Each structure stands twice: as structure tokens, then as C-alpha cells.
């Protein structure tokens, strides 16, 4: 059982084949009116004042009531880095035939691979998982600091094909349904290029991180649940009304760890609490690999040589 800590790339070091067309780029010399929208740092901001001149949206405190720019969302081209799976990067209907920064020697055609991401500035990453991916295939190229190719792989994302139960438990997988999993990114990787092919392509989240071994997962005691935010209630006039809300999903992982390992793992889980993580219950069980916010850790202290404990991951996918 592993918990992968997230590495958040510097978006200034990320290139996307998709155009950022939702709004104009912010210009310090332009006076923006109420509700005008701009792009700044691959994020979309909306003005909440008239004559909004010279105020950098990226520097506005979004927790302040007096904020003059309000953050809306990431642009479509960079939505796969926002930590929100429902806000996906989606291929444009008419993909461009040329991506200026793409090496033509790679043989990648933007017309058939409409979503291409080049992520530089990577350090200490051993895990890459694409969540919420819809494509027919994915090509992933890892480069070192000198831009030499460390590994170049292409994976069919049409689903894991097995013929019997033995293959299901013994054959490793990479692409399965809406996930592409790489748990052995070369240690010297400094840059990753991802090219997704297909007629309809979308990508919910790019997760990059490093794995922390937290013990042996106990599959029989691991369980998930859906929690609905919708509620029925009576109003002041006695009428039953429905307040609709989103449904979130949670997973409780059951883990057993030796006492020395527990002493190492517990402080690290405490530091990661409330952070976005990827959980890898078992490499060969795609249903155990999730993305979400690390929640409470619960444990028993009456075992002499090992600890049995559980932790929750919220908002999983």
C-alpha cells in the first residue's frame, strides 16, 4: 500500500498544444470593466469593479471580500493541473495541424493526438497517474536534464483485456478505463511529454508525485461509499422540499504496518492530512488506485508488534 505525495509543476514550465481562447490575456495598461474576464497565469479571472486598471489578478487575495479580481477556473488547456477532476482538459473540436514547440522527429500528429502536454522542471518524481482520461492511446516520453530520452512508451487505453481470473490478479496493467498508471518513472526524469490520441480526448488530472510505503493494504476491510449532499426538509409552510447538492465519494483504506514502520509513517500522514494525494492499494487492482484529499487516520494501539490502522481519502476518482 502506497500513498503518493503530489508534485505540483510550475505551470510556466508546462506547454500545451491547446490554445487558451476563453478570454484575452491580462494587460497592465488596459482598464477593464465590471465582469470583464482575463487570463493570467493560465487562470481565468473576472473583474468585480469598474475601471480595473493596473491591478494584477494573480496578486489578489481571493479570501478578501475586497478582491477586485475573482478567480473563476483554470483555462481548458491547463485544467488538468487544477486538482479538480470535474474540470477536465478537453480536446478542441478542430485541433491545429501544427504545434510550434513539438519536435517533428517524434512523429506525433496533433490532428490525431489533439492533447499534448510537455511538463518540465520535474524533480524527485517516481509516479505519474492520469485520472479521468478518455483517449484511445497515450504516448509518454521521459527526458533527463540534457533532454535525452529515458523512456518512450505508448499505451492502449481501450481497457484491460484478460481471459480468466488468474490473468486478472497476475497480469500488470497500465491503462484501464479512465486511468493511466506509471509507478516507475525513471528517477532522473526532468521532463515528461504526454500525447493523447483519439477522436474524443479529455483529461481530468495529471498527477505527479513520489510514493510513500505505508504498510500492507487489507483488501477485505477496505470500503468506499457515496455521500449525497442532497437533503429533504420541510419549509416554514410544512411543504417537503428537496435541496439538491453534489455527491462526494470517500474510501476507507485498512492497513497493517510493523511498529517501526508505523513510527515513520504516522508523522508523514499527519503532515499530508488535507493534501491532494494518490492512493495505490495494489498495483494490479485498478479499483484501489484513487485521487483525492487525505482525511482522518485512525489506529489501534493494543497490538504489540504491529499497528492496524485506517485512513480516509475524500473526493476520490
Helices and strands as residue ranges (DSSP letters): E 2-6, G 11-13, E 14-16, E 24-25, E 31-32, E 37-40, E 43-47, E 52-53, G 57-59, E 69-74, G 76-81, E 89-90, G 104-106, E 115-120, E 127-134, E 137-143, E 149-156, H 165-170, E 175-176, E 179-182, E 191-197, E 202-213, E 216-217, G 219-221, E 223-228, E 231-234, E 240-243, E 247-258, H 259-272, E 276-280, G 286-288, E 289-299, E 306-314
